[in-house]
Amino acid sequence: MSTNTVTKINQLLQLHHPGTVLLASWLKENGISHDLQHRYIRNGWLESIGYGALKRTGDQVTLTGALYALQEYASKPIHIGGRTALGMQGLSHYVELFQKETLLFAPRGIKLPKWFKNFKWETEPVLINSSAFPVRVGLIDQNIGSYSVLISSPARALLECLDMAPSRFDLFEAWQIMEGLPNIRPDAIQEILEQANSVKAVRLFLYLAEKAGHAWFKYLNINSINVGSGKRSIVKKGIYIPKYQITIPEDLGR
């Protein structure tokens, strides 16, 4: 192997974050041709984990390391959200579900690469395509060792859960989580709520926030938030809340 080739791989490995995936397209953009990538594989520097994706030989790549590659190298609008994001921030009440699957959110039309779906990760990736909330608003950096990935802030994560309630998320758990969010910045949640497309999630969020009596609730400008029109029956049998025009479980309405 030539000196130039060795120099390139050494420079690559110095910048590489352990546990993260390398995309073949990104490597090519940075001067590592496909032929050179195959040479690195033959010489034991890199290993393929599927078409278009590689890892450093001996490195144990993780799901977050794969997501880092999609976010950082491919600019994919995919993030960790919902229950998983809450769990990563110590706010989930059912940790065992967080351990079994990782909820990923992306706009409609965005798909996970085949290598991502086929690789055996430590948890099962579940992609939820939704345009209920703005693409970049309400996301925060979550440190994972030497790198970070974008995940939903507590407020956005709860909204994502409420959008899936009650079929895929329990409303009583949502209430417990809301009770534990006394320190949300009202300007940050205002921005998300104003751009949200899920009337159900917005109404539930506002109802739970008011019910919790959080100080930040009074600083929200409700008139600037789209709460839609007409009634919404969140559950078939429950109690009707006239202010928010929602029917919710009776116990939650007390």
N, C-alpha and C positions, 0 to 999 in steps of 0.2 A: 504494500500500500504506500502511495507517494506521501511525501512530507506535507504537501498541500492538503491532501485528503485527510490526513491525521489531524492537521491544524483545524480544519473545518469541524470535524466531529468533536474535538476537544473544546472548541468554542461553544458548540452546541450544548454539550453536557455541562459546561460551567453555568449556562443560563437556565438549564432545565430544573424544574421543581420536582423533587421526588414525589411519586404517586400520581403525576399528571400524564395525560396522553399527548402524543405528538401527532399532529395531522400532516399527512403527506403533502397536501396542497400548501400548507404554511411553510413546510420545509423547502418546497420547490421555490416559493416566493422569496425565500431567504438564501437562495444559492445552492440548496442541496437538491440536485436533480433526482428524478426517479431512478436513474441508473446508479447514482451514487448511494441512494437509499438502499437499493438492493445489494450493493457492495457492502454497506455497513451491516446488513442482515447476514450476509454470507460470512462476514468476518467476526460475527458475534457481538457487535456493538449494539444493535437494535433487534427487536422482535416485532413481527406483525401481529396485531390482535384483530385483524379484519381488514377488508379492503378500505384503504384510505387512512388507516390509523396504525400507529406504532407505539412501542414503549421501549425504554432503556432495558437492556437485558438484565434480568435479575430483579428489576424493580416491580413492586406490587402496586399496580394502579388501582385507584378507587373510583367510585361513581362520581364523587365530587371532583376528582382529578380529570375525569372525562368531561364533566360539565364545564370545568375551567377551560378546557381546550375549545369547546364549542363557543363559549362566551368570548374568550380572549383571542383565539386564532381565527374563528369563523364569523364572529360578530352575530351569533344566533340569538334572537330574543327569547331565550329559554331560561327560566329561573326556578329555584326551589321555592315552593309556596305552601299555602294551606296548613294542614296539620303538621307536615314535616318541618316547615319553617318555624312554627310555634314550638315544636319539640326541640329544635336546635337552639332556641332561645330560652329554654326552660319553662315554657308556658303550656305545654300539652299535658292533659290529665290522663292520657292513655298512652304511655310511652311504648308499650309493646307493639302497637300498631306502627308507630314511627320507626321502630327497629326493623319491621318486616318489609316496608315499602318506602319509596321516596317519591313524593308528589312533585312533578315538574309541570310548570305552566308555560304556555306559549300561545300566541295568537293563532287564529284559525288558519290552516294551510301550512303551518310549520310542522315538520316531521323530524323525528330522531333518525340519525343515520343508521344504516343496517348494522354496522359494527357495534354501535352503542346498544341497540336492542338485543343483539345476539350474544354479547359478552356476558359471562356469569359474574355479576357484581355482588357485593356484600348484602345489598338489599335490592328489591325489585323496583325498577324505574316505572312509574305510571305517568304517562303524559296526558295532561288535560288541556285540550285546545279550547280557548275561550277568549272572546273579545269583550268580556264584561267589565274589564278595568284597563286603564291606560297602560301602554307597554312598559314605560320606564319609571312611572311615578310610584313612589312608595317602596322602592327597593333599596336595600342596604348591603354593604359589604360584610360578609361573614368570613373571618379568618379561619383557614384550615392549614395550620402549620406554616409553611413558607409561602403560601399563596392564599388568595381569597376568591370567593364566588358570590354572585348576587343572589340574595334571597329576599323574600317578602318581609317587610317590617311587621311588627305585631299587628298593627291596625289593618294593613293590607291583607295579611295572612288570615285574620279573622273574617274580613269581608269575603275572601275567597271561599272560606268554609261556609259562611252564611249563604253564599250563592248556591252551594251544593246541598244545603239543608232543605228538608229534614231527611231526604233519602240517603245521602252519603255523609252527613254530619249531624250529630245530635245537638238539638237546640239547648238542652240543659248544659252540655259541655261548653257551648258558646257563651252561655250566661256566666258560667264559672270563669271562663277566660276573660270576659269583659270586666268582671269584678276585679281582676288582677291587673287592669290597665289604667291606673289613676294618673299616669304621668305622660300621656300622649300630648305631643305639641298640636294645639288646635289648628294652626296654619297648615301643618303637614296633612292631617286627616281631611281638612277642608278641601285641599287640592285633589285628593283621591275621590272624595265623595262628589265633587262637582263634575268630574270626568267619568264617573262610573256609569255603566249602561245597565246594571242589574238593579232594577227598582226594588225587587224583593230584598236583596242584600242591604241596600241603603236603608230601607224602612226598618228592617230588623236591627241593623246596627244602631240607628238613631234611637229606637225604642229601648234597646238594652243599655245604651249609654245613659239615657235619661233615667232609666230605672235604677242604674247603679249609683246615680247621684254624683258622677265625677265632675270636678270643678271645671274641667276644660269644655264640658258640653255647652255651657252658657256662652262660650266665645264663638261657637259655630254660627255661621250665617245660613240658617236653614232656607231662607228665601232664594239663595243662589244655588241650592242643591236640587237636582231633578228627582222628585219623589213620585213622578208619574201621576196617574189618575185612576180612579176606580178601586174596587176592593181587591185584596189578595188573600186567598185562603191558603195559608202555609200548611195547615193541617185540616183534615175534613171535619173533625169534631174538636171544638175548643172554645176559647173565649175571644170575642171580637174587641179590638182596641180601636175605638173611633178615631182618635187623633192620627193614627198611622194607617188606618183602614186595612188592618191585617188581622187574620184569625190565627191565633197561636195556641199551643197547649195550655189548658186551663191553669195548671200549676205555675206556669211561667208568667201568667197574667196577674197573679196575686201580688 
